Amino acid sequence: MYIPCSFTRCEIDTKMAREMYYPNEARNESCSERFLHCLSQVPCGSLIAWIILLVGLGGLTGGLLIGAQKSRDMLENTEFLWFIEYTLIGVVVSMFVIGTLLLLVGHMSSEPTSRHVFQTTNKNMCAQGLNIFLMAFCYILGFSWIVASVVLAVPVYLLSLLYFADFTAANKTTKCVNLVHYGLDNPRQEFCGADFQNFEREGKQLIISYIAALISAILIAISLVHFMIVISANLAYLRNSRIATLNAYDDDGANSKLVADTTM
């Protein structure tokens, strides 16, 4: 059947054409085909990265809040890590907003949404610039979260010494720990005897919170890497789409010139 549209001037969507010229066949689609069609509209890559980001932010918030409170109780210092609550509010809210922005841009830049949103050459170039900026931004954020993961590994390492190190004092009768040797500036520097046993018990419980925070920070870094993969794929598609559009117009111009030459 002849479709009244030039192939070089517009792109015909197969499904739309079938619904237009074969309405009975379009109505007889199975549930699985409709489900796959709806699933094709979902930006799965960006959505998975966004979910990983939310899981990481939730684990980081819980791990650090519980860890900070237990650390104050263990060290008997209410001012220890006093800034952690305010820092977490800013970091979590900022990362949630940034992750949602990356999800929206990933959805608009992926197929088939990008065909309707960035259908012109100027819009396509703006979309490429936006994706390049977000890729560079994700690279910086990813590096920052890798550094944060290294920082969170420090308390995990120090608390793990409670399992492996020997804290027996010089007199060989009691166990003691001096916080000065571990770079901690605390009003009470030394825990010995029964106090050390309480310190050791609370420290072994505390390490779970910091391990959860460390794993959550790694998950956030992984989600940013996933976002960069999605952005690079969308950027390649946008460039190929622009090249295909330019080639289509070039072919149409050559065909028009050929028609003009034959009519002379």
Beta strands, then each sheet from edge to edge (+ up, - down):
strand 1: 176-178
strand 2: 190-192
sheet 1: 1+ 2-
end
